[in-house]
Amino acid sequence: MDTSARTDRTRRGQPPGTEPGRPLAWALRSAEPADVEVIAELRATVMRPDLTRLGRFDEHRVRQRLRDSFSPQHTSVIVAAGALAGCVAVRPAEDGRWLEHFYLAPALQGRGLGSAVLRTLLKRIDADHALVRLNVLQGSAAQRLYERHGFTVETQDPIDVYMVRQPGATRTEGP
């Protein structure tokens, strides 16, 4: 995985080392089996508002679903200011890749870190001329992030929106 530092601007409410006006250095590191519990907890924290809104939040199930599907060989941990800031998995699929388990700590959301990580991942995937699929919960703000990076809705149901991005798709708007 890429361990070179990246920078993004940050705002108030950040963890130490990510104060306003100070660049936020970040890196991706390969996940290890020991990361599963901290990632399961991050997933529960991040998904709680949307799952609650959809009437689907279950304290145990939200964590267990991550544990059951955790694949360290396909997962990267996002590190910022020396601490775990999030995670993302890119799993091979028959027709391309699946982007899964992309979670950022709430204090770091909306600050450009997600876009920076996504740009890095998509650049790698585009180099392989592979399409990317993902799903996002209905009504999730994350859908706008993905749309800005070239994903389009493929299908949806009452809970999930399934999206796809063709190789080299251009961004539609925003940072």
Disulfide bonds with the S-S distance in Angstrom:
none
